[in-house]
Amino acid sequence: MTVSKLQRFNWILVVLGLTSGCSSTFEPWVKPYERDNLADPIMSMNRNPVSSSYTNHVYQAREGARGAEGGAGGGCGCN
């Protein structure tokens, strides 16, 4: 059984496409020496972490029967 040139070319393209994912040419967007800027509290998504923690706890207790965000306990808030 002979393989046509078009089929051979297609197989070569498939193999090259699959092996090209193994090499990484991208550099990290955030350099290691820039990560301390992202760890600054001013970069936090919430302005008041204590209030946000309480609101998150109430949300998990209220939605506990459905497993909101993986919190343990029931919907009664007694966890």
PyMOL Python script that loads the backbone (N, CA, C, O; Angstrom):
from pymol import cmd

cmd.read_pdbstr("""\
ATOM      1  N   MET A   1       0.855  -1.170   0.000  1.00  0.00           N
ATOM      2  CA  MET A   1       0.000   0.000   0.000  1.00  0.00           C
ATOM      3  C   MET A   1       0.905   1.237   0.000  1.00  0.00           C
ATOM      4  O   MET A   1       1.784   1.373   0.851  1.00  0.00           O
ATOM      5  N   THR A   2       0.687   2.096  -0.923  1.00  0.00           N
ATOM      6  CA  THR A   2       1.510   3.294  -1.018  1.00  0.00           C
ATOM      7  C   THR A   2       0.751   4.488  -0.444  1.00  0.00           C
ATOM      8  O   THR A   2      -0.473   4.585  -0.540  1.00  0.00           O
ATOM      9  N   VAL A   3       1.511   5.373   0.144  1.00  0.00           N
ATOM     10  CA  VAL A   3       0.944   6.583   0.720  1.00  0.00           C
ATOM     11  C   VAL A   3       1.243   7.722  -0.242  1.00  0.00           C
ATOM     12  O   VAL A   3       2.386   7.915  -0.656  1.00  0.00           O
ATOM     13  N   SER A   4       0.229   8.457  -0.585  1.00  0.00           N
ATOM     14  CA  SER A   4       0.429   9.549  -1.529  1.00  0.00           C
ATOM     15  C   SER A   4       1.229  10.677  -0.879  1.00  0.00           C
ATOM     16  O   SER A   4       1.356  10.750   0.343  1.00  0.00           O
ATOM     17  N   LYS A   5       1.750  11.532  -1.711  1.00  0.00           N
ATOM     18  CA  LYS A   5       2.551  12.652  -1.206  1.00  0.00           C
ATOM     19  C   LYS A   5       1.714  13.608  -0.365  1.00  0.00           C
ATOM     20  O   LYS A   5       2.209  14.188   0.601  1.00  0.00           O
ATOM     21  N   LEU A   6       0.452  13.772  -0.733  1.00  0.00           N
ATOM     22  CA  LEU A   6      -0.423  14.662   0.035  1.00  0.00           C
ATOM     23  C   LEU A   6      -0.684  14.105   1.433  1.00  0.00           C
ATOM     24  O   LEU A   6      -0.672  14.850   2.413  1.00  0.00           O
ATOM     25  N   GLN A   7      -0.918  12.797   1.525  1.00  0.00           N
ATOM     26  CA  GLN A   7      -1.134  12.181   2.837  1.00  0.00           C
ATOM     27  C   GLN A   7       0.126  12.263   3.683  1.00  0.00           C
ATOM     28  O   GLN A   7       0.045  12.525   4.884  1.00  0.00           O
ATOM     29  N   ARG A   8       1.283  12.046   3.082  1.00  0.00           N
ATOM     30  CA  ARG A   8       2.546  12.125   3.814  1.00  0.00           C
ATOM     31  C   ARG A   8       2.772  13.555   4.316  1.00  0.00           C
ATOM     32  O   ARG A   8       3.207  13.762   5.449  1.00  0.00           O
ATOM     33  N   PHE A   9       2.475  14.528   3.471  1.00  0.00           N
ATOM     34  CA  PHE A   9       2.616  15.936   3.861  1.00  0.00           C
ATOM     35  C   PHE A   9       1.679  16.273   5.013  1.00  0.00           C
ATOM     36  O   PHE A   9       2.066  16.979   5.944  1.00  0.00           O
ATOM     37  N   ASN A  10       0.443  15.766   4.952  1.00  0.00           N
ATOM     38  CA  ASN A  10      -0.515  16.005   6.041  1.00  0.00           C
ATOM     39  C   ASN A  10      -0.032  15.383   7.342  1.00  0.00           C
ATOM     40  O   ASN A  10      -0.163  15.996   8.401  1.00  0.00           O
ATOM     41  N   TRP A  11       0.523  14.178   7.284  1.00  0.00           N
ATOM     42  CA  TRP A  11       1.039  13.536   8.507  1.00  0.00           C
ATOM     43  C   TRP A  11       2.208  14.320   9.077  1.00  0.00           C
ATOM     44  O   TRP A  11       2.328  14.453  10.295  1.00  0.00           O
ATOM     45  N   ILE A  12       3.067  14.839   8.218  1.00  0.00           N
ATOM     46  CA  ILE A  12       4.196  15.640   8.694  1.00  0.00           C
ATOM     47  C   ILE A  12       3.690  16.907   9.376  1.00  0.00           C
ATOM     48  O   ILE A  12       4.217  17.310  10.413  1.00  0.00           O
ATOM     49  N   LEU A  13       2.664  17.536   8.792  1.00  0.00           N
ATOM     50  CA  LEU A  13       2.089  18.728   9.429  1.00  0.00           C
ATOM     51  C   LEU A  13       1.470  18.398  10.786  1.00  0.00           C
ATOM     52  O   LEU A  13       1.612  19.170  11.734  1.00  0.00           O
ATOM     53  N   VAL A  14       0.787  17.260  10.885  1.00  0.00           N
ATOM     54  CA  VAL A  14       0.179  16.865  12.159  1.00  0.00           C
ATOM     55  C   VAL A  14       1.267  16.624  13.205  1.00  0.00           C
ATOM     56  O   VAL A  14       1.148  17.088  14.339  1.00  0.00           O
ATOM     57  N   VAL A  15       2.311  15.911  12.840  1.00  0.00           N
ATOM     58  CA  VAL A  15       3.393  15.619  13.792  1.00  0.00           C
ATOM     59  C   VAL A  15       4.087  16.911  14.220  1.00  0.00           C
ATOM     60  O   VAL A  15       4.381  17.094  15.401  1.00  0.00           O
ATOM     61  N   LEU A  16       4.347  17.799  13.278  1.00  0.00           N
ATOM     62  CA  LEU A  16       4.974  19.074  13.633  1.00  0.00           C
ATOM     63  C   LEU A  16       4.061  19.908  14.521  1.00  0.00           C
ATOM     64  O   LEU A  16       4.533  20.572  15.444  1.00  0.00           O
ATOM     65  N   GLY A  17       2.768  19.879  14.254  1.00  0.00           N
ATOM     66  CA  GLY A  17       1.824  20.623  15.083  1.00  0.00           C
ATOM     67  C   GLY A  17       1.762  20.085  16.500  1.00  0.00           C
ATOM     68  O   GLY A  17       1.670  20.855  17.456  1.00  0.00           O
ATOM     69  N   LEU A  18       1.813  18.756  16.640  1.00  0.00           N
ATOM     70  CA  LEU A  18       1.747  18.165  17.972  1.00  0.00           C
ATOM     71  C   LEU A  18       3.034  18.369  18.756  1.00  0.00           C
ATOM     72  O   LEU A  18       2.990  18.557  19.972  1.00  0.00           O
ATOM     73  N   THR A  19       4.163  18.337  18.091  1.00  0.00           N
ATOM     74  CA  THR A  19       5.433  18.497  18.812  1.00  0.00           C
ATOM     75  C   THR A  19       5.779  19.962  19.054  1.00  0.00           C
ATOM     76  O   THR A  19       6.649  20.254  19.873  1.00  0.00           O
ATOM     77  N   SER A  20       5.129  20.878  18.370  1.00  0.00           N
ATOM     78  CA  SER A  20       5.454  22.282  18.604  1.00  0.00           C
ATOM     79  C   SER A  20       4.969  22.764  19.957  1.00  0.00           C
ATOM     80  O   SER A  20       5.468  23.773  20.455  1.00  0.00           O
ATOM     81  N   GLY A  21       4.011  22.078  20.572  1.00  0.00           N
ATOM     82  CA  GLY A  21       3.530  22.447  21.893  1.00  0.00           C
ATOM     83  C   GLY A  21       4.526  22.139  22.989  1.00  0.00           C
ATOM     84  O   GLY A  21       4.389  22.636  24.107  1.00  0.00           O
ATOM     85  N   CYS A  22       5.531  21.324  22.690  1.00  0.00           N
ATOM     86  CA  CYS A  22       6.524  20.954  23.695  1.00  0.00           C
ATOM     87  C   CYS A  22       7.534  22.070  23.947  1.00  0.00           C
ATOM     88  O   CYS A  22       8.120  22.139  25.028  1.00  0.00           O
ATOM     89  N   SER A  23       7.738  22.925  22.983  1.00  0.00           N
ATOM     90  CA  SER A  23       8.718  23.998  23.167  1.00  0.00           C
ATOM     91  C   SER A  23       8.000  25.272  23.563  1.00  0.00           C
ATOM     92  O   SER A  23       6.949  25.611  23.021  1.00  0.00           O
ATOM     93  N   SER A  24       8.581  25.956  24.504  1.00  0.00           N
ATOM     94  CA  SER A  24       7.988  27.195  24.988  1.00  0.00           C
ATOM     95  C   SER A  24       8.867  28.366  24.575  1.00  0.00           C
ATOM     96  O   SER A  24      10.031  28.454  24.968  1.00  0.00           O
ATOM     97  N   THR A  25       8.298  29.259  23.780  1.00  0.00           N
ATOM     98  CA  THR A  25       9.054  30.435  23.374  1.00  0.00           C
ATOM     99  C   THR A  25       8.595  31.677  24.118  1.00  0.00           C
ATOM    100  O   THR A  25       9.143  32.763  23.928  1.00  0.00           O
ATOM    101  N   PHE A  26       7.580  31.513  24.970  1.00  0.00           N
ATOM    102  CA  PHE A  26       7.042  32.650  25.694  1.00  0.00           C
ATOM    103  C   PHE A  26       7.791  32.841  27.002  1.00  0.00           C
ATOM    104  O   PHE A  26       8.082  31.880  27.714  1.00  0.00           O
ATOM    105  N   GLU A  27       8.094  34.079  27.302  1.00  0.00           N
ATOM    106  CA  GLU A  27       8.689  34.399  28.588  1.00  0.00           C
ATOM    107  C   GLU A  27       7.564  34.748  29.558  1.00  0.00           C
ATOM    108  O   GLU A  27       6.489  35.161  29.124  1.00  0.00           O
ATOM    109  N   PRO A  28       7.790  34.593  30.852  1.00  0.00           N
ATOM    110  CA  PRO A  28       6.733  34.961  31.803  1.00  0.00           C
ATOM    111  C   PRO A  28       6.397  36.438  31.700  1.00  0.00           C
ATOM    112  O   PRO A  28       7.276  37.278  31.505  1.00  0.00           O
ATOM    113  N   TRP A  29       5.128  36.740  31.832  1.00  0.00           N
ATOM    114  CA  TRP A  29       4.694  38.126  31.727  1.00  0.00           C
ATOM    115  C   TRP A  29       5.180  38.937  32.918  1.00  0.00           C
ATOM    116  O   TRP A  29       5.496  40.119  32.788  1.00  0.00           O
ATOM    117  N   VAL A  30       5.238  38.297  34.073  1.00  0.00           N
ATOM    118  CA  VAL A  30       5.678  38.982  35.289  1.00  0.00           C
ATOM    119  C   VAL A  30       7.034  38.406  35.665  1.00  0.00           C
ATOM    120  O   VAL A  30       7.169  37.210  35.921  1.00  0.00           O
ATOM    121  N   LYS A  31       8.004  39.250  35.693  1.00  0.00           N
ATOM    122  CA  LYS A  31       9.354  38.820  36.060  1.00  0.00           C
ATOM    123  C   LYS A  31       9.395  38.525  37.563  1.00  0.00           C
ATOM    124  O   LYS A  31       8.612  39.084  38.331  1.00  0.00           O
ATOM    125  N   PRO A  32      10.312  37.643  37.977  1.00  0.00           N
ATOM    126  CA  PRO A  32      10.388  37.309  39.407  1.00  0.00           C
ATOM    127  C   PRO A  32      10.628  38.518  40.308  1.00  0.00           C
ATOM    128  O   PRO A  32      10.128  38.557  41.432  1.00  0.00           O
ATOM    129  N   TYR A  33      11.377  39.489  39.834  1.00  0.00           N
ATOM    130  CA  TYR A  33      11.644  40.663  40.667  1.00  0.00           C
ATOM    131  C   TYR A  33      10.479  41.647  40.665  1.00  0.00           C
ATOM    132  O   TYR A  33      10.492  42.609  41.433  1.00  0.00           O
ATOM    133  N   GLU A  34       9.464  41.428  39.813  1.00  0.00           N
ATOM    134  CA  GLU A  34       8.286  42.288  39.798  1.00  0.00           C
ATOM    135  C   GLU A  34       7.131  41.714  40.624  1.00  0.00           C
ATOM    136  O   GLU A  34       6.120  42.389  40.820  1.00  0.00           O
ATOM    137  N   ARG A  35       7.268  40.501  41.100  1.00  0.00           N
ATOM    138  CA  ARG A  35       6.172  39.856  41.817  1.00  0.00           C
ATOM    139  C   ARG A  35       5.903  40.476  43.173  1.00  0.00           C
ATOM    140  O   ARG A  35       4.794  40.347  43.693  1.00  0.00           O
ATOM    141  N   ASP A  36       6.874  41.139  43.757  1.00  0.00           N
ATOM    142  CA  ASP A  36       6.624  41.792  45.041  1.00  0.00           C
ATOM    143  C   ASP A  36       5.635  42.939  44.882  1.00  0.00           C
ATOM    144  O   ASP A  36       4.941  43.289  45.837  1.00  0.00           O
ATOM    145  N   ASN A  37       5.556  43.534  43.686  1.00  0.00           N
ATOM    146  CA  ASN A  37       4.563  44.585  43.456  1.00  0.00           C
ATOM    147  C   ASN A  37       3.150  44.017  43.467  1.00  0.00           C
ATOM    148  O   ASN A  37       2.218  44.675  43.928  1.00  0.00           O
ATOM    149  N   LEU A  38       2.988  42.794  42.959  1.00  0.00           N
ATOM    150  CA  LEU A  38       1.664  42.178  42.942  1.00  0.00           C
ATOM    151  C   LEU A  38       1.249  41.674  44.319  1.00  0.00           C
ATOM    152  O   LEU A  38       0.057  41.530  44.589  1.00  0.00           O
ATOM    153  N   ALA A  39       2.213  41.407  45.187  1.00  0.00           N
ATOM    154  CA  ALA A  39       1.900  40.938  46.530  1.00  0.00           C
ATOM    155  C   ALA A  39       1.574  42.088  47.475  1.00  0.00           C
ATOM    156  O   ALA A  39       1.238  41.853  48.636  1.00  0.00           O
ATOM    157  N   ASP A  40       1.666  43.301  47.007  1.00  0.00           N
ATOM    158  CA  ASP A  40       1.357  44.476  47.823  1.00  0.00           C
ATOM    159  C   ASP A  40      -0.132  44.472  48.185  1.00  0.00           C
ATOM    160  O   ASP A  40      -0.961  44.183  47.323  1.00  0.00           O
ATOM    161  N   PRO A  41      -0.492  44.781  49.426  1.00  0.00           N
ATOM    162  CA  PRO A  41      -1.907  44.784  49.814  1.00  0.00           C
ATOM    163  C   PRO A  41      -2.771  45.734  48.986  1.00  0.00           C
ATOM    164  O   PRO A  41      -3.982  45.533  48.886  1.00  0.00           O
ATOM    165  N   ILE A  42      -2.177  46.750  48.400  1.00  0.00           N
ATOM    166  CA  ILE A  42      -2.964  47.680  47.592  1.00  0.00           C
ATOM    167  C   ILE A  42      -3.500  46.999  46.334  1.00  0.00           C
ATOM    168  O   ILE A  42      -4.464  47.478  45.736  1.00  0.00           O
ATOM    169  N   MET A  43      -2.881  45.879  45.925  1.00  0.00           N
ATOM    170  CA  MET A  43      -3.316  45.147  44.740  1.00  0.00           C
ATOM    171  C   MET A  43      -4.423  44.155  45.052  1.00  0.00           C
ATOM    172  O   MET A  43      -4.864  43.424  44.165  1.00  0.00           O
ATOM    173  N   SER A  44      -4.872  44.118  46.284  1.00  0.00           N
ATOM    174  CA  SER A  44      -5.933  43.188  46.667  1.00  0.00           C
ATOM    175  C   SER A  44      -7.247  43.589  46.012  1.00  0.00           C
ATOM    176  O   SER A  44      -7.498  44.772  45.783  1.00  0.00           O
ATOM    177  N   MET A  45      -8.078  42.606  45.714  1.00  0.00           N
ATOM    178  CA  MET A  45      -9.352  42.878  45.048  1.00  0.00           C
ATOM    179  C   MET A  45     -10.381  43.475  46.008  1.00  0.00           C
ATOM    180  O   MET A  45     -11.318  44.145  45.572  1.00  0.00           O
ATOM    181  N   ASN A  46     -10.214  43.241  47.296  1.00  0.00           N
ATOM    182  CA  ASN A  46     -11.180  43.773  48.257  1.00  0.00           C
ATOM    183  C   ASN A  46     -10.518  44.857  49.112  1.00  0.00           C
ATOM    184  O   ASN A  46      -9.321  44.803  49.394  1.00  0.00           O
ATOM    185  N   ARG A  47     -11.297  45.804  49.500  1.00  0.00           N
ATOM    186  CA  ARG A  47     -10.739  46.914  50.287  1.00  0.00           C
ATOM    187  C   ARG A  47     -10.651  46.590  51.765  1.00  0.00           C
ATOM    188  O   ARG A  47      -9.758  47.081  52.456  1.00  0.00           O
ATOM    189  N   ASN A  48     -11.562  45.774  52.258  1.00  0.00           N
ATOM    190  CA  ASN A  48     -11.572  45.423  53.671  1.00  0.00           C
ATOM    191  C   ASN A  48     -11.572  43.899  53.789  1.00  0.00           C
ATOM    192  O   ASN A  48     -12.625  43.276  53.650  1.00  0.00           O
ATOM    193  N   PRO A  49     -10.413  43.285  54.043  1.00  0.00           N
ATOM    194  CA  PRO A  49     -10.358  41.827  54.064  1.00  0.00           C
ATOM    195  C   PRO A  49     -11.171  41.197  55.188  1.00  0.00           C
ATOM    196  O   PRO A  49     -11.664  40.081  55.025  1.00  0.00           O
ATOM    197  N   VAL A  50     -11.327  41.877  56.326  1.00  0.00           N
ATOM    198  CA  VAL A  50     -12.117  41.320  57.434  1.00  0.00           C
ATOM    199  C   VAL A  50     -13.585  41.256  57.028  1.00  0.00           C
ATOM    200  O   VAL A  50     -14.235  40.228  57.221  1.00  0.00           O
ATOM    201  N   SER A  51     -14.104  42.324  56.478  1.00  0.00           N
ATOM    202  CA  SER A  51     -15.492  42.348  56.023  1.00  0.00           C
ATOM    203  C   SER A  51     -15.714  41.342  54.904  1.00  0.00           C
ATOM    204  O   SER A  51     -16.746  40.672  54.865  1.00  0.00           O
ATOM    205  N   SER A  52     -14.761  41.233  54.000  1.00  0.00           N
ATOM    206  CA  SER A  52     -14.883  40.288  52.898  1.00  0.00           C
ATOM    207  C   SER A  52     -14.874  38.850  53.399  1.00  0.00           C
ATOM    208  O   SER A  52     -15.606  38.007  52.880  1.00  0.00           O
ATOM    209  N   SER A  53     -14.049  38.565  54.406  1.00  0.00           N
ATOM    210  CA  SER A  53     -14.002  37.223  54.985  1.00  0.00           C
ATOM    211  C   SER A  53     -15.341  36.871  55.643  1.00  0.00           C
ATOM    212  O   SER A  53     -15.824  35.747  55.500  1.00  0.00           O
ATOM    213  N   TYR A  54     -15.936  37.818  56.357  1.00  0.00           N
ATOM    214  CA  TYR A  54     -17.230  37.583  56.990  1.00  0.00           C
ATOM    215  C   TYR A  54     -18.326  37.380  55.939  1.00  0.00           C
ATOM    216  O   TYR A  54     -19.156  36.481  56.071  1.00  0.00           O
ATOM    217  N   THR A  55     -18.326  38.203  54.913  1.00  0.00           N
ATOM    218  CA  THR A  55     -19.317  38.070  53.849  1.00  0.00           C
ATOM    219  C   THR A  55     -19.170  36.734  53.140  1.00  0.00           C
ATOM    220  O   THR A  55     -20.170  36.105  52.795  1.00  0.00           O
ATOM    221  N   ASN A  56     -17.939  36.292  52.919  1.00  0.00           N
ATOM    222  CA  ASN A  56     -17.699  35.003  52.298  1.00  0.00           C
ATOM    223  C   ASN A  56     -18.193  33.877  53.196  1.00  0.00           C
ATOM    224  O   ASN A  56     -18.760  32.904  52.699  1.00  0.00           O
ATOM    225  N   HIS A  57     -17.991  33.987  54.511  1.00  0.00           N
ATOM    226  CA  HIS A  57     -18.470  32.972  55.441  1.00  0.00           C
ATOM    227  C   HIS A  57     -19.996  32.894  55.426  1.00  0.00           C
ATOM    228  O   HIS A  57     -20.557  31.798  55.410  1.00  0.00           O
ATOM    229  N   VAL A  58     -20.663  34.027  55.432  1.00  0.00           N
ATOM    230  CA  VAL A  58     -22.121  34.044  55.393  1.00  0.00           C
ATOM    231  C   VAL A  58     -22.621  33.452  54.085  1.00  0.00           C
ATOM    232  O   VAL A  58     -23.605  32.714  54.073  1.00  0.00           O
ATOM    233  N   TYR A  59     -21.954  33.768  52.990  1.00  0.00           N
ATOM    234  CA  TYR A  59     -22.353  33.237  51.696  1.00  0.00           C
ATOM    235  C   TYR A  59     -22.224  31.718  51.677  1.00  0.00           C
ATOM    236  O   TYR A  59     -23.111  31.024  51.181  1.00  0.00           O
ATOM    237  N   GLN A  60     -21.114  31.196  52.219  1.00  0.00           N
ATOM    238  CA  GLN A  60     -20.923  29.749  52.247  1.00  0.00           C
ATOM    239  C   GLN A  60     -21.939  29.074  53.158  1.00  0.00           C
ATOM    240  O   GLN A  60     -22.415  27.983  52.843  1.00  0.00           O
ATOM    241  N   ALA A  61     -22.278  29.695  54.274  1.00  0.00           N
ATOM    242  CA  ALA A  61     -23.267  29.107  55.170  1.00  0.00           C
ATOM    243  C   ALA A  61     -24.643  29.107  54.521  1.00  0.00           C
ATOM    244  O   ALA A  61     -25.405  28.154  54.686  1.00  0.00           O
ATOM    245  N   ARG A  62     -24.968  30.157  53.790  1.00  0.00           N
ATOM    246  CA  ARG A  62     -26.274  30.248  53.148  1.00  0.00           C
ATOM    247  C   ARG A  62     -26.384  29.271  51.992  1.00  0.00           C
ATOM    248  O   ARG A  62     -27.435  28.660  51.796  1.00  0.00           O
ATOM    249  N   GLU A  63     -25.336  29.121  51.241  1.00  0.00           N
ATOM    250  CA  GLU A  63     -25.366  28.258  50.068  1.00  0.00           C
ATOM    251  C   GLU A  63     -24.726  26.903  50.344  1.00  0.00           C
ATOM    252  O   GLU A  63     -24.397  26.181  49.403  1.00  0.00           O
ATOM    253  N   GLY A  64     -24.543  26.546  51.593  1.00  0.00           N
ATOM    254  CA  GLY A  64     -23.860  25.309  51.956  1.00  0.00           C
ATOM    255  C   GLY A  64     -24.547  24.060  51.464  1.00  0.00           C
ATOM    256  O   GLY A  64     -23.886  23.048  51.226  1.00  0.00           O
ATOM    257  N   ALA A  65     -25.840  24.102  51.308  1.00  0.00           N
ATOM    258  CA  ALA A  65     -26.551  22.923  50.845  1.00  0.00           C
ATOM    259  C   ALA A  65     -26.174  22.589  49.406  1.00  0.00           C
ATOM    260  O   ALA A  65     -26.233  21.427  49.005  1.00  0.00           O
ATOM    261  N   ARG A  66     -25.791  23.586  48.637  1.00  0.00           N
ATOM    262  CA  ARG A  66     -25.407  23.342  47.253  1.00  0.00           C
ATOM    263  C   ARG A  66     -23.900  23.221  47.090  1.00  0.00           C
ATOM    264  O   ARG A  66     -23.437  22.897  45.996  1.00  0.00           O
ATOM    265  N   GLY A  67     -23.126  23.466  48.124  1.00  0.00           N
ATOM    266  CA  GLY A  67     -21.668  23.369  48.040  1.00  0.00           C
ATOM    267  C   GLY A  67     -21.031  24.578  47.393  1.00  0.00           C
ATOM    268  O   GLY A  67     -20.135  24.430  46.562  1.00  0.00           O
ATOM    269  N   ALA A  68     -21.468  25.761  47.751  1.00  0.00           N
ATOM    270  CA  ALA A  68     -20.915  26.979  47.174  1.00  0.00           C
ATOM    271  C   ALA A  68     -19.454  27.120  47.557  1.00  0.00           C
ATOM    272  O   ALA A  68     -19.121  27.152  48.742  1.00  0.00           O
ATOM    273  N   GLU A  69     -18.606  27.203  46.591  1.00  0.00           N
ATOM    274  CA  GLU A  69     -17.168  27.372  46.771  1.00  0.00           C
ATOM    275  C   GLU A  69     -16.539  26.296  47.639  1.00  0.00           C
ATOM    276  O   GLU A  69     -15.465  26.524  48.196  1.00  0.00           O
ATOM    277  N   GLY A  70     -17.149  25.163  47.771  1.00  0.00           N
ATOM    278  CA  GLY A  70     -16.550  24.043  48.478  1.00  0.00           C
ATOM    279  C   GLY A  70     -16.527  24.178  49.988  1.00  0.00           C
ATOM    280  O   GLY A  70     -15.769  23.459  50.639  1.00  0.00           O
ATOM    281  N   GLY A  71     -17.308  25.050  50.572  1.00  0.00           N
ATOM    282  CA  GLY A  71     -17.332  25.207  52.019  1.00  0.00           C
ATOM    283  C   GLY A  71     -18.033  24.044  52.692  1.00  0.00           C
ATOM    284  O   GLY A  71     -18.956  23.453  52.130  1.00  0.00           O
ATOM    285  N   ALA A  72     -17.595  23.718  53.894  1.00  0.00           N
ATOM    286  CA  ALA A  72     -18.208  22.613  54.636  1.00  0.00           C
ATOM    287  C   ALA A  72     -19.344  23.143  55.496  1.00  0.00           C
ATOM    288  O   ALA A  72     -19.383  24.326  55.831  1.00  0.00           O
ATOM    289  N   GLY A  73     -20.255  22.267  55.845  1.00  0.00           N
ATOM    290  CA  GLY A  73     -21.354  22.637  56.722  1.00  0.00           C
ATOM    291  C   GLY A  73     -22.666  22.723  55.990  1.00  0.00           C
ATOM    292  O   GLY A  73     -22.724  22.658  54.762  1.00  0.00           O
ATOM    293  N   GLY A  74     -23.719  22.872  56.768  1.00  0.00           N
ATOM    294  CA  GLY A  74     -25.052  22.940  56.172  1.00  0.00           C
ATOM    295  C   GLY A  74     -25.526  24.363  55.992  1.00  0.00           C
ATOM    296  O   GLY A  74     -24.777  25.313  56.218  1.00  0.00           O
ATOM    297  N   GLY A  75     -26.762  24.504  55.588  1.00  0.00           N
ATOM    298  CA  GLY A  75     -27.330  25.819  55.351  1.00  0.00           C
ATOM    299  C   GLY A  75     -27.735  26.554  56.615  1.00  0.00           C
ATOM    300  O   GLY A  75     -28.181  27.699  56.547  1.00  0.00           O
ATOM    301  N   CYS A  76     -27.585  25.905  57.784  1.00  0.00           N
ATOM    302  CA  CYS A  76     -28.011  26.535  59.030  1.00  0.00           C
ATOM    303  C   CYS A  76     -26.971  27.506  59.565  1.00  0.00           C
ATOM    304  O   CYS A  76     -27.283  28.299  60.453  1.00  0.00           O
ATOM    305  N   GLY A  77     -25.751  27.469  59.056  1.00  0.00           N
ATOM    306  CA  GLY A  77     -24.705  28.372  59.515  1.00  0.00           C
ATOM    307  C   GLY A  77     -24.020  27.886  60.786  1.00  0.00           C
ATOM    308  O   GLY A  77     -23.357  28.669  61.467  1.00  0.00           O
ATOM    309  N   CYS A  78     -24.168  26.617  61.111  1.00  0.00           N
ATOM    310  CA  CYS A  78     -23.597  26.094  62.359  1.00  0.00           C
ATOM    311  C   CYS A  78     -22.313  25.295  62.099  1.00  0.00           C
ATOM    312  O   CYS A  78     -22.047  24.317  62.799  1.00  0.00           O
ATOM    313  N   ASN A  79     -21.540  25.686  61.135  1.00  0.00           N
ATOM    314  CA  ASN A  79     -20.317  24.939  60.867  1.00  0.00           C
ATOM    315  C   ASN A  79     -19.239  25.527  61.703  1.00  0.00           C
ATOM    316  O   ASN A  79     -18.099  25.065  61.656  1.00  0.00           O
TER     317      ASN A  79
END
""", "prot")
cmd.dss("prot")
cmd.show_as("cartoon", "prot")
cmd.util.cbc("prot")
cmd.orient("prot")
